[in-house]
Amino acid sequence: MGKCRITSVNPKEILLENILAVMSDEYFSKDLSAKIVGGVKKLENLIAAGKIEATKPNNVQNGKWFCNASQVLQHCRNMRK
């Protein structure tokens, strides 16, 4: 007889995975993204490293930047005190 393997399911991991999947097609503004990750410089470093996709739909000087929400949330700064 084969052994039956029981795997435990972590509801927190499933919830996080679901949130990131839902947010994968959404975008945050550059300002909100910077607030979430911990600053403009950190956001710019993450974009430069290819860890966060950023788009500028209108190719004008003052056009707004939009960042992939799922990737921004994956790099959220630690909010615990």
Secondary structure, 3 states (H helix, E strand, C coil): CCCCCCCCCCHHHHHHHHHHHHHCCCEEEHHHHHHHHCCHHHHHHHHHCCCCCEECCCCCCCCCCEEEHHHHHHCCCCCCC
